[in-house]
């Protein structure tokens, strides 16, 4: 399902002051799709009236459902499913690309908001594995949404940067806790995790969970230390070869 190449290989499934907000330096995204730019305030960041916010939320929810089923879903159908007119949809999202990107980022936020709870409940290395499990759940069940976002990124790769930055900001505390607790290698970086994420999106669906487990094991403390191979001893001296 998730096997296409190019800049969109980094796809992974905005909001208030949560751990999912983009870091100004965009740390962690360089290994996947360049450097994330700081999210600049726009009219989309202006607080909406309660009814307008409700309409926007309904449109985003309807968009995720529609694009999950069909990456080419019509905007008219999404507006109808959200219970609003097409004009209301366009007021919030002037273009199809803007709607796809917003719906995608909404899903990213839901995912990365799980990170603090996972870290509070599990040791850091296990929290990392559980986070990947939830990511894989989204990738396997929202293939159409993934394809819709890939089409948007193909036309403008920087559209993905805010989502990558949110992802990096959410996972950074888990990695730091893992290094502090000694359960992750002391040289692990957010970039390493982003590379793992990219590899998982390229894997065949039936291989994603095994690949994730193998890659997380590679991040664990001592993973790079190879034990010396012990040759079996026969208890006899090797016979000298004679010519």
Beta strands, then each sheet from edge to edge (+ up, - down):
end
